[in-house]
Amino acid sequence: MKYVEKWVEEVAKLAEPKEIYFCDGSDEEAHWIMEKGLKEEKINGKPVFYELNQEKWPFAYL
């Protein structure tokens, strides 16, 4: 097992996350994460990301 994977496993035992995801850094992954943050994932019932005016600022999110 790689050092990072071992560390994540140890921290996960303490934090008890719902899921763990290792990023690959691809453009497809970035789009998937943004969509998930806009539509699925919530913090206090509100989306993780907010889409800004795409005409003025394409691909810009808060």
Biopython code that builds the backbone (N, CA, C, O; Angstrom):
import numpy as np
from Bio.PDB.StructureBuilder import StructureBuilder

atoms = [
    (1, "MET", "N", (0.849, -1.181, 0.000)),
    (1, "MET", "CA", (0.000, 0.000, 0.000)),
    (1, "MET", "C", (0.892, 1.241, 0.000)),
    (1, "MET", "O", (1.879, 1.307, 0.733)),
    (2, "LYS", "N", (0.541, 2.206, -0.815)),
    (2, "LYS", "CA", (1.302, 3.446, -0.896)),
    (2, "LYS", "C", (1.120, 4.263, 0.378)),
    (2, "LYS", "O", (0.118, 4.130, 1.082)),
    (3, "TYR", "N", (2.101, 5.105, 0.659)),
    (3, "TYR", "CA", (2.072, 5.920, 1.872)),
    (3, "TYR", "C", (0.797, 6.763, 1.961)),
    (3, "TYR", "O", (0.152, 6.808, 3.009)),
    (4, "VAL", "N", (0.437, 7.426, 0.868)),
    (4, "VAL", "CA", (-0.744, 8.298, 0.891)),
    (4, "VAL", "C", (-2.007, 7.488, 1.163)),
    (4, "VAL", "O", (-2.864, 7.914, 1.937)),
    (5, "GLU", "N", (-2.124, 6.334, 0.539)),
    (5, "GLU", "CA", (-3.306, 5.496, 0.757)),
    (5, "GLU", "C", (-3.395, 5.041, 2.213)),
    (5, "GLU", "O", (-4.480, 4.988, 2.790)),
    (6, "LYS", "N", (-2.257, 4.718, 2.792)),
    (6, "LYS", "CA", (-2.237, 4.310, 4.196)),
    (6, "LYS", "C", (-2.661, 5.475, 5.090)),
    (6, "LYS", "O", (-3.449, 5.297, 6.019)),
    (7, "TRP", "N", (-2.138, 6.657, 4.806)),
    (7, "TRP", "CA", (-2.489, 7.837, 5.588)),
    (7, "TRP", "C", (-3.986, 8.131, 5.478)),
    (7, "TRP", "O", (-4.638, 8.416, 6.482)),
    (8, "VAL", "N", (-4.529, 8.062, 4.265)),
    (8, "VAL", "CA", (-5.960, 8.301, 4.060)),
    (8, "VAL", "C", (-6.774, 7.286, 4.853)),
    (8, "VAL", "O", (-7.776, 7.639, 5.476)),
    (9, "GLU", "N", (-6.356, 6.050, 4.833)),
    (9, "GLU", "CA", (-7.054, 5.009, 5.583)),
    (9, "GLU", "C", (-7.056, 5.316, 7.087)),
    (9, "GLU", "O", (-8.073, 5.143, 7.758)),
    (10, "GLU", "N", (-5.926, 5.767, 7.602)),
    (10, "GLU", "CA", (-5.830, 6.111, 9.024)),
    (10, "GLU", "C", (-6.726, 7.299, 9.374)),
    (10, "GLU", "O", (-7.421, 7.278, 10.390)),
    (11, "VAL", "N", (-6.709, 8.323, 8.542)),
    (11, "VAL", "CA", (-7.534, 9.502, 8.795)),
    (11, "VAL", "C", (-9.015, 9.156, 8.655)),
    (11, "VAL", "O", (-9.846, 9.669, 9.404)),
    (12, "ALA", "N", (-9.342, 8.301, 7.714)),
    (12, "ALA", "CA", (-10.738, 7.901, 7.511)),
    (12, "ALA", "C", (-11.298, 7.200, 8.745)),
    (12, "ALA", "O", (-12.481, 7.337, 9.055)),
    (13, "LYS", "N", (-10.469, 6.466, 9.435)),
    (13, "LYS", "CA", (-10.929, 5.811, 10.663)),
    (13, "LYS", "C", (-11.355, 6.846, 11.700)),
    (13, "LYS", "O", (-12.290, 6.616, 12.466)),
    (14, "LEU", "N", (-10.670, 7.977, 11.720)),
    (14, "LEU", "CA", (-11.007, 9.042, 12.667)),
    (14, "LEU", "C", (-12.184, 9.887, 12.191)),
    (14, "LEU", "O", (-13.081, 10.215, 12.968)),
    (15, "ALA", "N", (-12.173, 10.233, 10.916)),
    (15, "ALA", "CA", (-13.169, 11.162, 10.377)),
    (15, "ALA", "C", (-14.471, 10.483, 9.958)),
    (15, "ALA", "O", (-15.515, 11.134, 9.908)),
    (16, "GLU", "N", (-14.425, 9.202, 9.660)),
    (16, "GLU", "CA", (-15.586, 8.429, 9.220)),
    (16, "GLU", "C", (-16.342, 9.099, 8.067)),
    (16, "GLU", "O", (-17.538, 9.364, 8.185)),
    (17, "PRO", "N", (-15.651, 9.374, 6.953)),
    (17, "PRO", "CA", (-16.327, 10.020, 5.819)),
    (17, "PRO", "C", (-17.343, 9.090, 5.163)),
    (17, "PRO", "O", (-17.241, 7.867, 5.256)),
    (18, "LYS", "N", (-18.320, 9.693, 4.503)),
    (18, "LYS", "CA", (-19.330, 8.923, 3.773)),
    (18, "LYS", "C", (-18.682, 8.172, 2.618)),
    (18, "LYS", "O", (-19.040, 7.030, 2.330)),
    (19, "GLU", "N", (-17.728, 8.819, 1.962)),
    (19, "GLU", "CA", (-17.008, 8.186, 0.864)),
    (19, "GLU", "C", (-15.642, 8.837, 0.705)),
    (19, "GLU", "O", (-15.413, 9.950, 1.178)),
    (20, "ILE", "N", (-14.750, 8.143, 0.043)),
    (20, "ILE", "CA", (-13.413, 8.654, -0.255)),
    (20, "ILE", "C", (-13.209, 8.527, -1.752)),
    (20, "ILE", "O", (-13.525, 7.500, -2.352)),
    (21, "TYR", "N", (-12.679, 9.579, -2.342)),
    (21, "TYR", "CA", (-12.468, 9.585, -3.787)),
    (21, "TYR", "C", (-11.067, 10.099, -4.074)),
    (21, "TYR", "O", (-10.682, 11.157, -3.576)),
    (22, "PHE", "N", (-10.303, 9.367, -4.868)),
    (22, "PHE", "CA", (-8.973, 9.792, -5.281)),
    (22, "PHE", "C", (-9.072, 10.427, -6.666)),
    (22, "PHE", "O", (-9.518, 9.786, -7.617)),
    (23, "CYS", "N", (-8.658, 11.677, -6.775)),
    (23, "CYS", "CA", (-8.738, 12.426, -8.031)),
    (23, "CYS", "C", (-7.669, 11.971, -9.016)),
    (23, "CYS", "O", (-6.560, 11.600, -8.630)),
    (24, "ASP", "N", (-8.033, 12.007, -10.315)),
    (24, "ASP", "CA", (-7.044, 11.696, -11.349)),
    (24, "ASP", "C", (-6.601, 12.950, -12.106)),
    (24, "ASP", "O", (-5.644, 12.901, -12.879)),
    (25, "GLY", "N", (-7.293, 14.077, -11.886)),
    (25, "GLY", "CA", (-6.880, 15.345, -12.479)),
    (25, "GLY", "C", (-7.329, 15.577, -13.911)),
    (25, "GLY", "O", (-6.903, 16.550, -14.532)),
    (26, "SER", "N", (-8.172, 14.714, -14.449)),
    (26, "SER", "CA", (-8.605, 14.861, -15.841)),
    (26, "SER", "C", (-9.671, 15.953, -15.977)),
    (26, "SER", "O", (-10.320, 16.330, -15.001)),
    (27, "ASP", "N", (-9.839, 16.449, -17.198)),
    (27, "ASP", "CA", (-10.894, 17.431, -17.476)),
    (27, "ASP", "C", (-12.272, 16.828, -17.231)),
    (27, "ASP", "O", (-13.167, 17.496, -16.714)),
    (28, "GLU", "N", (-12.437, 15.563, -17.606)),
    (28, "GLU", "CA", (-13.719, 14.891, -17.389)),
    (28, "GLU", "C", (-14.057, 14.852, -15.903)),
    (28, "GLU", "O", (-15.199, 15.076, -15.500)),
    (29, "GLU", "N", (-13.059, 14.567, -15.116)),
    (29, "GLU", "CA", (-13.266, 14.517, -13.674)),
    (29, "GLU", "C", (-13.642, 15.897, -13.129)),
    (29, "GLU", "O", (-14.526, 16.007, -12.280)),
    (30, "ALA", "N", (-12.986, 16.932, -13.605)),
    (30, "ALA", "CA", (-13.291, 18.292, -13.151)),
    (30, "ALA", "C", (-14.747, 18.640, -13.448)),
    (30, "ALA", "O", (-15.430, 19.219, -12.604)),
    (31, "HIS", "N", (-15.221, 18.293, -14.634)),
    (31, "HIS", "CA", (-16.622, 18.554, -14.995)),
    (31, "HIS", "C", (-17.568, 17.737, -14.119)),
    (31, "HIS", "O", (-18.610, 18.233, -13.691)),
    (32, "TRP", "N", (-17.205, 16.492, -13.858)),
    (32, "TRP", "CA", (-18.026, 15.624, -13.010)),
    (32, "TRP", "C", (-18.130, 16.198, -11.593)),
    (32, "TRP", "O", (-19.211, 16.223, -11.005)),
    (33, "ILE", "N", (-17.000, 16.659, -11.053)),
    (33, "ILE", "CA", (-16.996, 17.231, -9.704)),
    (33, "ILE", "C", (-17.849, 18.496, -9.651)),
    (33, "ILE", "O", (-18.598, 18.699, -8.695)),
    (34, "MET", "N", (-17.742, 19.346, -10.669)),
    (34, "MET", "CA", (-18.544, 20.571, -10.687)),
    (34, "MET", "C", (-20.032, 20.245, -10.765)),
    (34, "MET", "O", (-20.834, 20.843, -10.048)),
    (35, "GLU", "N", (-20.403, 19.315, -11.619)),
    (35, "GLU", "CA", (-21.817, 18.931, -11.732)),
    (35, "GLU", "C", (-22.333, 18.370, -10.409)),
    (35, "GLU", "O", (-23.435, 18.697, -9.968)),
    (36, "LYS", "N", (-21.533, 17.538, -9.800)),
    (36, "LYS", "CA", (-21.926, 16.951, -8.521)),
    (36, "LYS", "C", (-22.084, 18.046, -7.460)),
    (36, "LYS", "O", (-23.036, 18.025, -6.681)),
    (37, "GLY", "N", (-21.160, 18.992, -7.432)),
    (37, "GLY", "CA", (-21.219, 20.085, -6.470)),
    (37, "GLY", "C", (-22.350, 21.062, -6.724)),
    (37, "GLY", "O", (-22.836, 21.709, -5.797)),
    (38, "LEU", "N", (-22.769, 21.172, -7.975)),
    (38, "LEU", "CA", (-23.883, 22.060, -8.319)),
    (38, "LEU", "C", (-25.237, 21.414, -8.040)),
    (38, "LEU", "O", (-26.172, 22.088, -7.610)),
    (39, "LYS", "N", (-25.341, 20.109, -8.286)),
    (39, "LYS", "CA", (-26.656, 19.463, -8.269)),
    (39, "LYS", "C", (-26.886, 18.470, -7.139)),
    (39, "LYS", "O", (-28.017, 18.325, -6.674)),
    (40, "GLU", "N", (-25.847, 17.784, -6.689)),
    (40, "GLU", "CA", (-26.059, 16.693, -5.737)),
    (40, "GLU", "C", (-25.584, 17.003, -4.322)),
    (40, "GLU", "O", (-26.338, 16.855, -3.360)),
    (41, "GLU", "N", (-24.352, 17.424, -4.203)),
    (41, "GLU", "CA", (-23.769, 17.627, -2.881)),
    (41, "GLU", "C", (-24.296, 18.909, -2.251)),
    (41, "GLU", "O", (-24.464, 19.922, -2.930)),
    (42, "LYS", "N", (-24.550, 18.855, -0.967)),
    (42, "LYS", "CA", (-25.084, 20.013, -0.248)),
    (42, "LYS", "C", (-24.309, 20.223, 1.053)),
    (42, "LYS", "O", (-23.797, 19.279, 1.656)),
    (43, "ILE", "N", (-24.239, 21.485, 1.463)),
    (43, "ILE", "CA", (-23.728, 21.860, 2.775)),
    (43, "ILE", "C", (-24.824, 22.696, 3.415)),
    (43, "ILE", "O", (-25.190, 23.753, 2.899)),
    (44, "ASN", "N", (-25.337, 22.230, 4.517)),
    (44, "ASN", "CA", (-26.475, 22.894, 5.175)),
    (44, "ASN", "C", (-27.632, 23.106, 4.204)),
    (44, "ASN", "O", (-28.306, 24.136, 4.241)),
    (45, "GLY", "N", (-27.853, 22.124, 3.337)),
    (45, "GLY", "CA", (-28.971, 22.176, 2.402)),
    (45, "GLY", "C", (-28.751, 23.031, 1.167)),
    (45, "GLY", "O", (-29.660, 23.177, 0.350)),
    (46, "LYS", "N", (-27.556, 23.601, 1.016)),
    (46, "LYS", "CA", (-27.273, 24.464, -0.134)),
    (46, "LYS", "C", (-26.172, 23.842, -0.983)),
    (46, "LYS", "O", (-25.315, 23.130, -0.461)),
    (47, "PRO", "N", (-26.188, 24.107, -2.294)),
    (47, "PRO", "CA", (-25.170, 23.522, -3.179)),
    (47, "PRO", "C", (-23.750, 23.897, -2.755)),
    (47, "PRO", "O", (-23.517, 24.958, -2.176)),
    (48, "VAL", "N", (-22.824, 23.018, -3.052)),
    (48, "VAL", "CA", (-21.413, 23.264, -2.755)),
    (48, "VAL", "C", (-20.865, 24.366, -3.667)),
    (48, "VAL", "O", (-20.074, 25.202, -3.231)),
    (49, "PHE", "N", (-21.290, 24.362, -4.933)),
    (49, "PHE", "CA", (-20.837, 25.356, -5.906)),
    (49, "PHE", "C", (-22.021, 26.148, -6.442)),
    (49, "PHE", "O", (-23.145, 25.649, -6.500)),
    (50, "TYR", "N", (-21.753, 27.382, -6.829)),
    (50, "TYR", "CA", (-22.745, 28.215, -7.499)),
    (50, "TYR", "C", (-22.179, 28.634, -8.845)),
    (50, "TYR", "O", (-21.038, 29.086, -8.940)),
    (51, "GLU", "N", (-22.988, 28.479, -9.880)),
    (51, "GLU", "CA", (-22.568, 28.852, -11.222)),
    (51, "GLU", "C", (-22.725, 30.359, -11.401)),
    (51, "GLU", "O", (-23.786, 30.913, -11.117)),
    (52, "LEU", "N", (-21.678, 31.016, -11.868)),
    (52, "LEU", "CA", (-21.747, 32.445, -12.154)),
    (52, "LEU", "C", (-22.302, 32.656, -13.557)),
    (52, "LEU", "O", (-22.529, 31.689, -14.284)),
    (53, "ASN", "N", (-22.518, 33.891, -13.937)),
    (53, "ASN", "CA", (-23.030, 34.226, -15.262)),
    (53, "ASN", "C", (-22.073, 33.665, -16.315)),
    (53, "ASN", "O", (-20.953, 34.153, -16.470)),
    (54, "GLN", "N", (-22.522, 32.642, -17.033)),
    (54, "GLN", "CA", (-21.657, 31.953, -17.983)),
    (54, "GLN", "C", (-21.397, 32.760, -19.253)),
    (54, "GLN", "O", (-20.436, 32.484, -19.972)),
    (55, "GLU", "N", (-22.235, 33.748, -19.536)),
    (55, "GLU", "CA", (-21.963, 34.619, -20.685)),
    (55, "GLU", "C", (-20.792, 35.546, -20.383)),
    (55, "GLU", "O", (-19.934, 35.776, -21.236)),
    (56, "LYS", "N", (-20.763, 36.074, -19.170)),
    (56, "LYS", "CA", (-19.680, 36.982, -18.782)),
    (56, "LYS", "C", (-18.436, 36.226, -18.336)),
    (56, "LYS", "O", (-17.314, 36.622, -18.651)),
    (57, "TRP", "N", (-18.639, 35.132, -17.600)),
    (57, "TRP", "CA", (-17.522, 34.381, -17.026)),
    (57, "TRP", "C", (-17.705, 32.887, -17.291)),
    (57, "TRP", "O", (-18.129, 32.146, -16.404)),
    (58, "PRO", "N", (-17.387, 32.444, -18.501)),
    (58, "PRO", "CA", (-17.554, 31.022, -18.818)),
    (58, "PRO", "C", (-16.732, 30.135, -17.876)),
    (58, "PRO", "O", (-15.584, 30.438, -17.552)),
    (59, "PHE", "N", (-17.338, 29.063, -17.460)),
    (59, "PHE", "CA", (-16.699, 28.067, -16.594)),
    (59, "PHE", "C", (-16.287, 28.637, -15.238)),
    (59, "PHE", "O", (-15.342, 28.145, -14.620)),
    (60, "ALA", "N", (-16.995, 29.677, -14.768)),
    (60, "ALA", "CA", (-16.678, 30.278, -13.472)),
    (60, "ALA", "C", (-17.726, 29.868, -12.438)),
    (60, "ALA", "O", (-18.929, 29.915, -12.693)),
    (61, "TYR", "N", (-17.239, 29.468, -11.276)),
    (61, "TYR", "CA", (-18.109, 29.005, -10.198)),
    (61, "TYR", "C", (-17.585, 29.522, -8.871)),
    (61, "TYR", "O", (-16.394, 29.790, -8.717)),
    (62, "LEU", "N", (-18.488, 29.658, -7.922)),
    (62, "LEU", "CA", (-18.107, 29.964, -6.541)),
    (62, "LEU", "C", (-18.328, 28.725, -5.725)),
    (62, "LEU", "O", (-18.078, 28.727, -4.520)),
]
sb = StructureBuilder()
sb.init_structure("model")
sb.init_model(0)
sb.init_chain("A")
sb.init_seg("    ")
for serial, (resi, resn, name, xyz) in enumerate(atoms, 1):
    if name == "N":
        sb.init_residue(resn, " ", resi, " ")
    sb.init_atom(name, np.array(xyz, "f"), 0.0, 1.0, " ", f" {name:<3s}", serial, name[0])
structure = sb.get_structure()
